[in-house]
Amino acid sequence: MKRTVDSPLTTVWLALLVIAVGSWWFGVERGGTGPDPSLPITIAVLALGLIKARLIIRYFMEVRAAPTWLRAFTDIWLVLLWGGVLGIYLA
C-alpha cells in the first residue's frame, strides 16, 4: 500500500512538529554553567511560535475558509501580540 500526504492538515501537522523540535533545539542549553540569555535565539523561538500560532489558527481553527477580514484580523492580532511579547522581553 502506497502512502501519500493527501491532506493539507497532514502537511501542516508535520510542519508544526518540525517547528516544535526546532524551537526546542534552539532553546536547549548547550553546556556551560547555565542558560545565557541570547537575543537572536529568543527572537528565533518567538518567530517560530508566531508561525505555529498562524498555522494552528488557519488550518485547525478553520480560519482559512473564513472571510478575508477575519483572516486579516487574526494575522494583525498575531503580529501585535508577537511585537508586544518581544517588546516586553527587550524592556
PyMOL Python script that loads the backbone (N, CA, C, O; Angstrom):
from pymol import cmd

cmd.read_pdbstr("""\
ATOM      1  N   MET A   1       0.843  -1.186   0.000  1.00  0.00           N
ATOM      2  CA  MET A   1       0.000   0.000   0.000  1.00  0.00           C
ATOM      3  C   MET A   1       0.886   1.247   0.000  1.00  0.00           C
ATOM      4  O   MET A   1       1.743   1.407   0.870  1.00  0.00           O
ATOM      5  N   LYS A   2       0.681   2.102  -0.952  1.00  0.00           N
ATOM      6  CA  LYS A   2       1.467   3.314  -1.081  1.00  0.00           C
ATOM      7  C   LYS A   2       0.847   4.420  -0.237  1.00  0.00           C
ATOM      8  O   LYS A   2      -0.350   4.693  -0.323  1.00  0.00           O
ATOM      9  N   ARG A   3       1.686   5.051   0.582  1.00  0.00           N
ATOM     10  CA  ARG A   3       1.204   6.147   1.432  1.00  0.00           C
ATOM     11  C   ARG A   3       1.594   7.476   0.813  1.00  0.00           C
ATOM     12  O   ARG A   3       2.732   7.660   0.381  1.00  0.00           O
ATOM     13  N   THR A   4       0.665   8.383   0.774  1.00  0.00           N
ATOM     14  CA  THR A   4       0.934   9.729   0.271  1.00  0.00           C
ATOM     15  C   THR A   4       0.336  10.733   1.235  1.00  0.00           C
ATOM     16  O   THR A   4      -0.605  10.433   1.969  1.00  0.00           O
ATOM     17  N   VAL A   5       0.890  11.913   1.220  1.00  0.00           N
ATOM     18  CA  VAL A   5       0.339  13.007   2.013  1.00  0.00           C
ATOM     19  C   VAL A   5      -0.704  13.681   1.141  1.00  0.00           C
ATOM     20  O   VAL A   5      -0.374  14.464   0.250  1.00  0.00           O
ATOM     21  N   ASP A   6      -1.976  13.370   1.408  1.00  0.00           N
ATOM     22  CA  ASP A   6      -3.037  13.890   0.557  1.00  0.00           C
ATOM     23  C   ASP A   6      -3.858  14.979   1.223  1.00  0.00           C
ATOM     24  O   ASP A   6      -4.769  15.527   0.603  1.00  0.00           O
ATOM     25  N   SER A   7      -3.562  15.298   2.445  1.00  0.00           N
ATOM     26  CA  SER A   7      -4.333  16.297   3.156  1.00  0.00           C
ATOM     27  C   SER A   7      -3.428  17.457   3.562  1.00  0.00           C
ATOM     28  O   SER A   7      -2.317  17.238   4.046  1.00  0.00           O
ATOM     29  N   PRO A   8      -3.899  18.695   3.368  1.00  0.00           N
ATOM     30  CA  PRO A   8      -3.091  19.823   3.839  1.00  0.00           C
ATOM     31  C   PRO A   8      -2.915  19.794   5.361  1.00  0.00           C
ATOM     32  O   PRO A   8      -1.921  20.303   5.879  1.00  0.00           O
ATOM     33  N   LEU A   9      -3.866  19.207   6.071  1.00  0.00           N
ATOM     34  CA  LEU A   9      -3.733  19.126   7.533  1.00  0.00           C
ATOM     35  C   LEU A   9      -2.552  18.248   7.938  1.00  0.00           C
ATOM     36  O   LEU A   9      -1.871  18.529   8.925  1.00  0.00           O
ATOM     37  N   THR A  10      -2.317  17.192   7.179  1.00  0.00           N
ATOM     38  CA  THR A  10      -1.168  16.333   7.470  1.00  0.00           C
ATOM     39  C   THR A  10       0.129  17.094   7.244  1.00  0.00           C
ATOM     40  O   THR A  10       1.055  16.999   8.050  1.00  0.00           O
ATOM     41  N   THR A  11       0.200  17.842   6.161  1.00  0.00           N
ATOM     42  CA  THR A  11       1.395  18.636   5.872  1.00  0.00           C
ATOM     43  C   THR A  11       1.617  19.689   6.955  1.00  0.00           C
ATOM     44  O   THR A  11       2.741  19.873   7.421  1.00  0.00           O
ATOM     45  N   VAL A  12       0.554  20.375   7.353  1.00  0.00           N
ATOM     46  CA  VAL A  12       0.665  21.394   8.400  1.00  0.00           C
ATOM     47  C   VAL A  12       1.056  20.755   9.722  1.00  0.00           C
ATOM     48  O   VAL A  12       1.871  21.312  10.457  1.00  0.00           O
ATOM     49  N   TRP A  13       0.492  19.601  10.036  1.00  0.00           N
ATOM     50  CA  TRP A  13       0.843  18.906  11.267  1.00  0.00           C
ATOM     51  C   TRP A  13       2.331  18.550  11.276  1.00  0.00           C
ATOM     52  O   TRP A  13       3.003  18.719  12.294  1.00  0.00           O
ATOM     53  N   LEU A  14       2.839  18.065  10.162  1.00  0.00           N
ATOM     54  CA  LEU A  14       4.264  17.752  10.071  1.00  0.00           C
ATOM     55  C   LEU A  14       5.115  19.013  10.220  1.00  0.00           C
ATOM     56  O   LEU A  14       6.161  18.981  10.869  1.00  0.00           O
ATOM     57  N   ALA A  15       4.672  20.118   9.624  1.00  0.00           N
ATOM     58  CA  ALA A  15       5.396  21.385   9.766  1.00  0.00           C
ATOM     59  C   ALA A  15       5.402  21.839  11.227  1.00  0.00           C
ATOM     60  O   ALA A  15       6.422  22.314  11.725  1.00  0.00           O
ATOM     61  N   LEU A  16       4.262  21.694  11.914  1.00  0.00           N
ATOM     62  CA  LEU A  16       4.203  22.059  13.329  1.00  0.00           C
ATOM     63  C   LEU A  16       5.144  21.193  14.159  1.00  0.00           C
ATOM     64  O   LEU A  16       5.770  21.675  15.104  1.00  0.00           O
ATOM     65  N   LEU A  17       5.241  19.933  13.811  1.00  0.00           N
ATOM     66  CA  LEU A  17       6.150  19.029  14.504  1.00  0.00           C
ATOM     67  C   LEU A  17       7.601  19.464  14.320  1.00  0.00           C
ATOM     68  O   LEU A  17       8.375  19.494  15.277  1.00  0.00           O
ATOM     69  N   VAL A  18       7.963  19.800  13.088  1.00  0.00           N
ATOM     70  CA  VAL A  18       9.328  20.255  12.808  1.00  0.00           C
ATOM     71  C   VAL A  18       9.622  21.567  13.536  1.00  0.00           C
ATOM     72  O   VAL A  18      10.710  21.736  14.086  1.00  0.00           O
ATOM     73  N   ILE A  19       8.674  22.485  13.545  1.00  0.00           N
ATOM     74  CA  ILE A  19       8.861  23.764  14.228  1.00  0.00           C
ATOM     75  C   ILE A  19       9.003  23.552  15.735  1.00  0.00           C
ATOM     76  O   ILE A  19       9.829  24.205  16.374  1.00  0.00           O
ATOM     77  N   ALA A  20       8.213  22.653  16.306  1.00  0.00           N
ATOM     78  CA  ALA A  20       8.308  22.383  17.744  1.00  0.00           C
ATOM     79  C   ALA A  20       9.685  21.824  18.101  1.00  0.00           C
ATOM     80  O   ALA A  20      10.287  22.233  19.094  1.00  0.00           O
ATOM     81  N   VAL A  21      10.173  20.901  17.299  1.00  0.00           N
ATOM     82  CA  VAL A  21      11.503  20.340  17.555  1.00  0.00           C
ATOM     83  C   VAL A  21      12.569  21.421  17.349  1.00  0.00           C
ATOM     84  O   VAL A  21      13.531  21.496  18.114  1.00  0.00           O
ATOM     85  N   GLY A  22      12.403  22.249  16.329  1.00  0.00           N
ATOM     86  CA  GLY A  22      13.342  23.352  16.095  1.00  0.00           C
ATOM     87  C   GLY A  22      13.366  24.339  17.243  1.00  0.00           C
ATOM     88  O   GLY A  22      14.437  24.801  17.637  1.00  0.00           O
ATOM     89  N   SER A  23      12.195  24.676  17.793  1.00  0.00           N
ATOM     90  CA  SER A  23      12.135  25.579  18.941  1.00  0.00           C
ATOM     91  C   SER A  23      12.855  24.982  20.137  1.00  0.00           C
ATOM     92  O   SER A  23      13.596  25.671  20.837  1.00  0.00           O
ATOM     93  N   TRP A  24      12.634  23.711  20.362  1.00  0.00           N
ATOM     94  CA  TRP A  24      13.312  23.039  21.477  1.00  0.00           C
ATOM     95  C   TRP A  24      14.821  23.052  21.257  1.00  0.00           C
ATOM     96  O   TRP A  24      15.590  23.326  22.178  1.00  0.00           O
ATOM     97  N   TRP A  25      15.239  22.750  20.021  1.00  0.00           N
ATOM     98  CA  TRP A  25      16.660  22.687  19.727  1.00  0.00           C
ATOM     99  C   TRP A  25      17.330  24.046  19.930  1.00  0.00           C
ATOM    100  O   TRP A  25      18.437  24.116  20.465  1.00  0.00           O
ATOM    101  N   PHE A  26      16.666  25.129  19.506  1.00  0.00           N
ATOM    102  CA  PHE A  26      17.207  26.472  19.716  1.00  0.00           C
ATOM    103  C   PHE A  26      17.297  26.809  21.198  1.00  0.00           C
ATOM    104  O   PHE A  26      18.268  27.421  21.643  1.00  0.00           O
ATOM    105  N   GLY A  27      16.289  26.412  21.956  1.00  0.00           N
ATOM    106  CA  GLY A  27      16.194  26.832  23.345  1.00  0.00           C
ATOM    107  C   GLY A  27      16.941  25.976  24.340  1.00  0.00           C
ATOM    108  O   GLY A  27      17.113  26.393  25.486  1.00  0.00           O
ATOM    109  N   VAL A  28      17.394  24.794  23.952  1.00  0.00           N
ATOM    110  CA  VAL A  28      18.036  23.896  24.901  1.00  0.00           C
ATOM    111  C   VAL A  28      19.441  24.403  25.239  1.00  0.00           C
ATOM    112  O   VAL A  28      20.140  24.968  24.398  1.00  0.00           O
ATOM    113  N   GLU A  29      19.825  24.183  26.486  1.00  0.00           N
ATOM    114  CA  GLU A  29      21.145  24.612  26.949  1.00  0.00           C
ATOM    115  C   GLU A  29      22.226  23.727  26.315  1.00  0.00           C
ATOM    116  O   GLU A  29      22.067  22.509  26.249  1.00  0.00           O
ATOM    117  N   ARG A  30      23.291  24.319  25.864  1.00  0.00           N
ATOM    118  CA  ARG A  30      24.353  23.586  25.190  1.00  0.00           C
ATOM    119  C   ARG A  30      25.628  23.554  26.043  1.00  0.00           C
ATOM    120  O   ARG A  30      26.695  23.949  25.574  1.00  0.00           O
ATOM    121  N   GLY A  31      25.523  23.091  27.278  1.00  0.00           N
ATOM    122  CA  GLY A  31      26.702  23.020  28.145  1.00  0.00           C
ATOM    123  C   GLY A  31      26.958  24.341  28.838  1.00  0.00           C
ATOM    124  O   GLY A  31      26.147  25.263  28.753  1.00  0.00           O
ATOM    125  N   GLY A  32      28.060  24.429  29.507  1.00  0.00           N
ATOM    126  CA  GLY A  32      28.392  25.655  30.221  1.00  0.00           C
ATOM    127  C   GLY A  32      27.859  25.629  31.635  1.00  0.00           C
ATOM    128  O   GLY A  32      27.456  24.582  32.140  1.00  0.00           O
ATOM    129  N   THR A  33      27.859  26.787  32.271  1.00  0.00           N
ATOM    130  CA  THR A  33      27.457  26.874  33.673  1.00  0.00           C
ATOM    131  C   THR A  33      25.969  27.107  33.857  1.00  0.00           C
ATOM    132  O   THR A  33      25.446  26.902  34.953  1.00  0.00           O
ATOM    133  N   GLY A  34      25.301  27.516  32.847  1.00  0.00           N
ATOM    134  CA  GLY A  34      23.862  27.764  32.968  1.00  0.00           C
ATOM    135  C   GLY A  34      23.345  28.446  31.728  1.00  0.00           C
ATOM    136  O   GLY A  34      24.119  28.783  30.831  1.00  0.00           O
ATOM    137  N   PRO A  35      22.060  28.650  31.667  1.00  0.00           N
ATOM    138  CA  PRO A  35      21.490  29.289  30.477  1.00  0.00           C
ATOM    139  C   PRO A  35      21.881  30.761  30.401  1.00  0.00           C
ATOM    140  O   PRO A  35      21.795  31.488  31.390  1.00  0.00           O
ATOM    141  N   ASP A  36      22.301  31.179  29.244  1.00  0.00           N
ATOM    142  CA  ASP A  36      22.626  32.580  28.993  1.00  0.00           C
ATOM    143  C   ASP A  36      21.574  33.156  28.058  1.00  0.00           C
ATOM    144  O   ASP A  36      21.283  32.562  27.019  1.00  0.00           O
ATOM    145  N   PRO A  37      20.993  34.312  28.411  1.00  0.00           N
ATOM    146  CA  PRO A  37      20.005  34.905  27.512  1.00  0.00           C
ATOM    147  C   PRO A  37      20.665  35.299  26.187  1.00  0.00           C
ATOM    148  O   PRO A  37      21.760  35.861  26.162  1.00  0.00           O
ATOM    149  N   SER A  38      19.990  34.999  25.121  1.00  0.00           N
ATOM    150  CA  SER A  38      20.506  35.312  23.793  1.00  0.00           C
ATOM    151  C   SER A  38      19.395  35.947  22.977  1.00  0.00           C
ATOM    152  O   SER A  38      18.360  35.324  22.739  1.00  0.00           O
ATOM    153  N   LEU A  39      19.601  37.163  22.556  1.00  0.00           N
ATOM    154  CA  LEU A  39      18.582  37.873  21.782  1.00  0.00           C
ATOM    155  C   LEU A  39      18.253  37.171  20.463  1.00  0.00           C
ATOM    156  O   LEU A  39      17.072  37.012  20.154  1.00  0.00           O
ATOM    157  N   PRO A  40      19.247  36.742  19.669  1.00  0.00           N
ATOM    158  CA  PRO A  40      18.890  36.062  18.412  1.00  0.00           C
ATOM    159  C   PRO A  40      18.108  34.769  18.629  1.00  0.00           C
ATOM    160  O   PRO A  40      17.175  34.477  17.881  1.00  0.00           O
ATOM    161  N   ILE A  41      18.479  33.994  19.643  1.00  0.00           N
ATOM    162  CA  ILE A  41      17.750  32.748  19.909  1.00  0.00           C
ATOM    163  C   ILE A  41      16.336  33.050  20.382  1.00  0.00           C
ATOM    164  O   ILE A  41      15.387  32.377  19.982  1.00  0.00           O
ATOM    165  N   THR A  42      16.196  34.055  21.228  1.00  0.00           N
ATOM    166  CA  THR A  42      14.861  34.435  21.711  1.00  0.00           C
ATOM    167  C   THR A  42      13.978  34.884  20.558  1.00  0.00           C
ATOM    168  O   THR A  42      12.816  34.486  20.477  1.00  0.00           O
ATOM    169  N   ILE A  43      14.510  35.701  19.674  1.00  0.00           N
ATOM    170  CA  ILE A  43      13.730  36.165  18.524  1.00  0.00           C
ATOM    171  C   ILE A  43      13.366  34.985  17.625  1.00  0.00           C
ATOM    172  O   ILE A  43      12.244  34.914  17.124  1.00  0.00           O
ATOM    173  N   ALA A  44      14.307  34.057  17.416  1.00  0.00           N
ATOM    174  CA  ALA A  44      14.027  32.892  16.570  1.00  0.00           C
ATOM    175  C   ALA A  44      12.917  32.034  17.170  1.00  0.00           C
ATOM    176  O   ALA A  44      12.018  31.599  16.451  1.00  0.00           O
ATOM    177  N   VAL A  45      12.969  31.786  18.480  1.00  0.00           N
ATOM    178  CA  VAL A  45      11.943  30.960  19.129  1.00  0.00           C
ATOM    179  C   VAL A  45      10.588  31.671  19.094  1.00  0.00           C
ATOM    180  O   VAL A  45       9.562  31.035  18.854  1.00  0.00           O
ATOM    181  N   LEU A  46      10.579  32.979  19.332  1.00  0.00           N
ATOM    182  CA  LEU A  46       9.321  33.723  19.261  1.00  0.00           C
ATOM    183  C   LEU A  46       8.766  33.731  17.839  1.00  0.00           C
ATOM    184  O   LEU A  46       7.555  33.617  17.649  1.00  0.00           O
ATOM    185  N   ALA A  47       9.630  33.862  16.849  1.00  0.00           N
ATOM    186  CA  ALA A  47       9.169  33.844  15.449  1.00  0.00           C
ATOM    187  C   ALA A  47       8.594  32.473  15.091  1.00  0.00           C
ATOM    188  O   ALA A  47       7.578  32.384  14.400  1.00  0.00           O
ATOM    189  N   LEU A  48       9.239  31.412  15.557  1.00  0.00           N
ATOM    190  CA  LEU A  48       8.696  30.076  15.314  1.00  0.00           C
ATOM    191  C   LEU A  48       7.339  29.916  16.000  1.00  0.00           C
ATOM    192  O   LEU A  48       6.439  29.276  15.455  1.00  0.00           O
ATOM    193  N   GLY A  49       7.191  30.492  17.187  1.00  0.00           N
ATOM    194  CA  GLY A  49       5.895  30.461  17.875  1.00  0.00           C
ATOM    195  C   GLY A  49       4.832  31.215  17.098  1.00  0.00           C
ATOM    196  O   GLY A  49       3.679  30.787  17.041  1.00  0.00           O
ATOM    197  N   LEU A  50       5.212  32.336  16.500  1.00  0.00           N
ATOM    198  CA  LEU A  50       4.282  33.103  15.671  1.00  0.00           C
ATOM    199  C   LEU A  50       3.830  32.274  14.467  1.00  0.00           C
ATOM    200  O   LEU A  50       2.646  32.249  14.134  1.00  0.00           O
ATOM    201  N   ILE A  51       4.766  31.607  13.829  1.00  0.00           N
ATOM    202  CA  ILE A  51       4.429  30.767  12.675  1.00  0.00           C
ATOM    203  C   ILE A  51       3.515  29.619  13.100  1.00  0.00           C
ATOM    204  O   ILE A  51       2.535  29.315  12.419  1.00  0.00           O
ATOM    205  N   LYS A  52       3.836  28.985  14.225  1.00  0.00           N
ATOM    206  CA  LYS A  52       2.997  27.895  14.711  1.00  0.00           C
ATOM    207  C   LYS A  52       1.582  28.379  15.005  1.00  0.00           C
ATOM    208  O   LYS A  52       0.607  27.726  14.631  1.00  0.00           O
ATOM    209  N   ALA A  53       1.471  29.519  15.670  1.00  0.00           N
ATOM    210  CA  ALA A  53       0.150  30.055  16.005  1.00  0.00           C
ATOM    211  C   ALA A  53      -0.654  30.353  14.743  1.00  0.00           C
ATOM    212  O   ALA A  53      -1.853  30.080  14.687  1.00  0.00           O
ATOM    213  N   ARG A  54       0.007  30.915  13.731  1.00  0.00           N
ATOM    214  CA  ARG A  54      -0.699  31.217  12.483  1.00  0.00           C
ATOM    215  C   ARG A  54      -1.181  29.944  11.789  1.00  0.00           C
ATOM    216  O   ARG A  54      -2.306  29.888  11.292  1.00  0.00           O
ATOM    217  N   LEU A  55      -0.328  28.932  11.758  1.00  0.00           N
ATOM    218  CA  LEU A  55      -0.735  27.667  11.138  1.00  0.00           C
ATOM    219  C   LEU A  55      -1.901  27.030  11.895  1.00  0.00           C
ATOM    220  O   LEU A  55      -2.838  26.520  11.280  1.00  0.00           O
ATOM    221  N   ILE A  56      -1.847  27.059  13.208  1.00  0.00           N
ATOM    222  CA  ILE A  56      -2.932  26.476  14.007  1.00  0.00           C
ATOM    223  C   ILE A  56      -4.232  27.232  13.773  1.00  0.00           C
ATOM    224  O   ILE A  56      -5.279  26.618  13.570  1.00  0.00           O
ATOM    225  N   ILE A  57      -4.171  28.564  13.799  1.00  0.00           N
ATOM    226  CA  ILE A  57      -5.383  29.358  13.587  1.00  0.00           C
ATOM    227  C   ILE A  57      -5.940  29.127  12.186  1.00  0.00           C
ATOM    228  O   ILE A  57      -7.146  28.948  12.018  1.00  0.00           O
ATOM    229  N   ARG A  58      -5.076  29.131  11.192  1.00  0.00           N
ATOM    230  CA  ARG A  58      -5.537  28.977   9.815  1.00  0.00           C
ATOM    231  C   ARG A  58      -6.096  27.593   9.520  1.00  0.00           C
ATOM    232  O   ARG A  58      -7.165  27.473   8.922  1.00  0.00           O
ATOM    233  N   TYR A  59      -5.388  26.549   9.930  1.00  0.00           N
ATOM    234  CA  TYR A  59      -5.750  25.205   9.480  1.00  0.00           C
ATOM    235  C   TYR A  59      -6.579  24.409  10.482  1.00  0.00           C
ATOM    236  O   TYR A  59      -7.426  23.614  10.073  1.00  0.00           O
ATOM    237  N   PHE A  60      -6.361  24.596  11.765  1.00  0.00           N
ATOM    238  CA  PHE A  60      -7.086  23.788  12.739  1.00  0.00           C
ATOM    239  C   PHE A  60      -8.263  24.529  13.367  1.00  0.00           C
ATOM    240  O   PHE A  60      -9.105  23.914  14.021  1.00  0.00           O
ATOM    241  N   MET A  61      -8.328  25.845  13.172  1.00  0.00           N
ATOM    242  CA  MET A  61      -9.480  26.607  13.635  1.00  0.00           C
ATOM    243  C   MET A  61     -10.317  27.077  12.452  1.00  0.00           C
ATOM    244  O   MET A  61     -11.237  27.880  12.611  1.00  0.00           O
ATOM    245  N   GLU A  62      -9.993  26.570  11.260  1.00  0.00           N
ATOM    246  CA  GLU A  62     -10.753  26.786  10.025  1.00  0.00           C
ATOM    247  C   GLU A  62     -10.866  28.250   9.615  1.00  0.00           C
ATOM    248  O   GLU A  62     -11.854  28.632   8.987  1.00  0.00           O
ATOM    249  N   VAL A  63      -9.892  29.066   9.950  1.00  0.00           N
ATOM    250  CA  VAL A  63      -9.925  30.472   9.547  1.00  0.00           C
ATOM    251  C   VAL A  63      -9.563  30.631   8.073  1.00  0.00           C
ATOM    252  O   VAL A  63      -9.870  31.663   7.475  1.00  0.00           O
ATOM    253  N   ARG A  64      -8.919  29.634   7.480  1.00  0.00           N
ATOM    254  CA  ARG A  64      -8.551  29.753   6.062  1.00  0.00           C
ATOM    255  C   ARG A  64      -9.781  29.836   5.167  1.00  0.00           C
ATOM    256  O   ARG A  64      -9.696  30.347   4.050  1.00  0.00           O
ATOM    257  N   ALA A  65     -10.924  29.340   5.641  1.00  0.00           N
ATOM    258  CA  ALA A  65     -12.158  29.409   4.861  1.00  0.00           C
ATOM    259  C   ALA A  65     -13.051  30.568   5.316  1.00  0.00           C
ATOM    260  O   ALA A  65     -14.174  30.713   4.834  1.00  0.00           O
ATOM    261  N   ALA A  66     -12.559  31.375   6.225  1.00  0.00           N
ATOM    262  CA  ALA A  66     -13.335  32.497   6.776  1.00  0.00           C
ATOM    263  C   ALA A  66     -13.248  33.696   5.827  1.00  0.00           C
ATOM    264  O   ALA A  66     -12.462  33.698   4.880  1.00  0.00           O
ATOM    265  N   PRO A  67     -14.057  34.699   6.095  1.00  0.00           N
ATOM    266  CA  PRO A  67     -13.984  35.922   5.283  1.00  0.00           C
ATOM    267  C   PRO A  67     -12.597  36.577   5.378  1.00  0.00           C
ATOM    268  O   PRO A  67     -11.856  36.377   6.341  1.00  0.00           O
ATOM    269  N   THR A  68     -12.283  37.350   4.364  1.00  0.00           N
ATOM    270  CA  THR A  68     -10.968  37.992   4.287  1.00  0.00           C
ATOM    271  C   THR A  68     -10.700  38.873   5.496  1.00  0.00           C
ATOM    272  O   THR A  68      -9.575  38.902   5.996  1.00  0.00           O
ATOM    273  N   TRP A  69     -11.702  39.588   5.974  1.00  0.00           N
ATOM    274  CA  TRP A  69     -11.481  40.488   7.109  1.00  0.00           C
ATOM    275  C   TRP A  69     -11.071  39.705   8.353  1.00  0.00           C
ATOM    276  O   TRP A  69     -10.261  40.194   9.141  1.00  0.00           O
ATOM    277  N   LEU A  70     -11.609  38.502   8.548  1.00  0.00           N
ATOM    278  CA  LEU A  70     -11.245  37.708   9.719  1.00  0.00           C
ATOM    279  C   LEU A  70      -9.825  37.165   9.593  1.00  0.00           C
ATOM    280  O   LEU A  70      -9.079  37.143  10.572  1.00  0.00           O
ATOM    281  N   ARG A  71      -9.449  36.728   8.393  1.00  0.00           N
ATOM    282  CA  ARG A  71      -8.069  36.262   8.183  1.00  0.00           C
ATOM    283  C   ARG A  71      -7.083  37.396   8.428  1.00  0.00           C
ATOM    284  O   ARG A  71      -6.049  37.201   9.066  1.00  0.00           O
ATOM    285  N   ALA A  72      -7.406  38.581   7.919  1.00  0.00           N
ATOM    286  CA  ALA A  72      -6.529  39.740   8.124  1.00  0.00           C
ATOM    287  C   ALA A  72      -6.468  40.120   9.602  1.00  0.00           C
ATOM    288  O   ALA A  72      -5.394  40.429  10.120  1.00  0.00           O
ATOM    289  N   PHE A  73      -7.613  40.098  10.280  1.00  0.00           N
ATOM    290  CA  PHE A  73      -7.655  40.453  11.699  1.00  0.00           C
ATOM    291  C   PHE A  73      -6.805  39.500  12.529  1.00  0.00           C
ATOM    292  O   PHE A  73      -6.078  39.942  13.419  1.00  0.00           O
ATOM    293  N   THR A  74      -6.883  38.202  12.256  1.00  0.00           N
ATOM    294  CA  THR A  74      -6.090  37.252  13.036  1.00  0.00           C
ATOM    295  C   THR A  74      -4.598  37.433  12.766  1.00  0.00           C
ATOM    296  O   THR A  74      -3.787  37.291  13.681  1.00  0.00           O
ATOM    297  N   ASP A  75      -4.225  37.742  11.525  1.00  0.00           N
ATOM    298  CA  ASP A  75      -2.818  37.990  11.227  1.00  0.00           C
ATOM    299  C   ASP A  75      -2.311  39.244  11.935  1.00  0.00           C
ATOM    300  O   ASP A  75      -1.220  39.242  12.505  1.00  0.00           O
ATOM    301  N   ILE A  76      -3.104  40.313  11.897  1.00  0.00           N
ATOM    302  CA  ILE A  76      -2.725  41.558  12.586  1.00  0.00           C
ATOM    303  C   ILE A  76      -2.622  41.315  14.084  1.00  0.00           C
ATOM    304  O   ILE A  76      -1.681  41.786  14.723  1.00  0.00           O
ATOM    305  N   TRP A  77      -3.576  40.589  14.650  1.00  0.00           N
ATOM    306  CA  TRP A  77      -3.560  40.289  16.082  1.00  0.00           C
ATOM    307  C   TRP A  77      -2.300  39.523  16.461  1.00  0.00           C
ATOM    308  O   TRP A  77      -1.668  39.829  17.472  1.00  0.00           O
ATOM    309  N   LEU A  78      -1.927  38.527  15.656  1.00  0.00           N
ATOM    310  CA  LEU A  78      -0.724  37.753  15.946  1.00  0.00           C
ATOM    311  C   LEU A  78       0.530  38.617  15.888  1.00  0.00           C
ATOM    312  O   LEU A  78       1.403  38.495  16.748  1.00  0.00           O
ATOM    313  N   VAL A  79       0.631  39.480  14.895  1.00  0.00           N
ATOM    314  CA  VAL A  79       1.807  40.342  14.780  1.00  0.00           C
ATOM    315  C   VAL A  79       1.880  41.309  15.963  1.00  0.00           C
ATOM    316  O   VAL A  79       2.958  41.530  16.514  1.00  0.00           O
ATOM    317  N   LEU A  80       0.746  41.882  16.355  1.00  0.00           N
ATOM    318  CA  LEU A  80       0.740  42.778  17.519  1.00  0.00           C
ATOM    319  C   LEU A  80       1.095  42.028  18.801  1.00  0.00           C
ATOM    320  O   LEU A  80       1.841  42.541  19.635  1.00  0.00           O
ATOM    321  N   LEU A  81       0.572  40.839  18.957  1.00  0.00           N
ATOM    322  CA  LEU A  81       0.892  40.032  20.122  1.00  0.00           C
ATOM    323  C   LEU A  81       2.376  39.688  20.156  1.00  0.00           C
ATOM    324  O   LEU A  81       3.019  39.810  21.198  1.00  0.00           O
ATOM    325  N   TRP A  82       2.923  39.258  19.016  1.00  0.00           N
ATOM    326  CA  TRP A  82       4.342  38.921  18.929  1.00  0.00           C
ATOM    327  C   TRP A  82       5.197  40.146  19.223  1.00  0.00           C
ATOM    328  O   TRP A  82       6.183  40.052  19.953  1.00  0.00           O
ATOM    329  N   GLY A  83       4.830  41.291  18.661  1.00  0.00           N
ATOM    330  CA  GLY A  83       5.559  42.527  18.911  1.00  0.00           C
ATOM    331  C   GLY A  83       5.509  42.927  20.374  1.00  0.00           C
ATOM    332  O   GLY A  83       6.503  43.397  20.927  1.00  0.00           O
ATOM    333  N   GLY A  84       4.349  42.741  21.007  1.00  0.00           N
ATOM    334  CA  GLY A  84       4.221  43.054  22.421  1.00  0.00           C
ATOM    335  C   GLY A  84       5.092  42.165  23.297  1.00  0.00           C
ATOM    336  O   GLY A  84       5.755  42.646  24.215  1.00  0.00           O
ATOM    337  N   VAL A  85       5.088  40.881  23.013  1.00  0.00           N
ATOM    338  CA  VAL A  85       5.916  39.958  23.787  1.00  0.00           C
ATOM    339  C   VAL A  85       7.399  40.292  23.596  1.00  0.00           C
ATOM    340  O   VAL A  85       8.165  40.301  24.560  1.00  0.00           O
ATOM    341  N   LEU A  86       7.796  40.563  22.369  1.00  0.00           N
ATOM    342  CA  LEU A  86       9.185  40.926  22.104  1.00  0.00           C
ATOM    343  C   LEU A  86       9.541  42.242  22.791  1.00  0.00           C
ATOM    344  O   LEU A  86      10.630  42.381  23.348  1.00  0.00           O
ATOM    345  N   GLY A  87       8.625  43.202  22.752  1.00  0.00           N
ATOM    346  CA  GLY A  87       8.859  44.477  23.428  1.00  0.00           C
ATOM    347  C   GLY A  87       9.021  44.314  24.931  1.00  0.00           C
ATOM    348  O   GLY A  87       9.876  44.957  25.540  1.00  0.00           O
ATOM    349  N   ILE A  88       8.216  43.469  25.522  1.00  0.00           N
ATOM    350  CA  ILE A  88       8.342  43.203  26.966  1.00  0.00           C
ATOM    351  C   ILE A  88       9.684  42.541  27.258  1.00  0.00           C
ATOM    352  O   ILE A  88      10.327  42.861  28.257  1.00  0.00           O
ATOM    353  N   TYR A  89      10.109  41.627  26.398  1.00  0.00           N
ATOM    354  CA  TYR A  89      11.387  40.945  26.606  1.00  0.00           C
ATOM    355  C   TYR A  89      12.548  41.941  26.509  1.00  0.00           C
ATOM    356  O   TYR A  89      13.499  41.866  27.287  1.00  0.00           O
ATOM    357  N   LEU A  90      12.469  42.856  25.568  1.00  0.00           N
ATOM    358  CA  LEU A  90      13.560  43.814  25.359  1.00  0.00           C
ATOM    359  C   LEU A  90      13.591  44.918  26.406  1.00  0.00           C
ATOM    360  O   LEU A  90      14.628  45.550  26.609  1.00  0.00           O
ATOM    361  N   ALA A  91      12.472  45.155  27.067  1.00  0.00           N
ATOM    362  CA  ALA A  91      12.401  46.252  28.057  1.00  0.00           C
ATOM    363  C   ALA A  91      13.178  45.947  29.317  1.00  0.00           C
ATOM    364  O   ALA A  91      13.213  46.767  30.234  1.00  0.00           O
TER     365      ALA A  91
END
""", "prot")
cmd.dss("prot")
cmd.show_as("cartoon", "prot")
cmd.util.cbc("prot")
cmd.orient("prot")
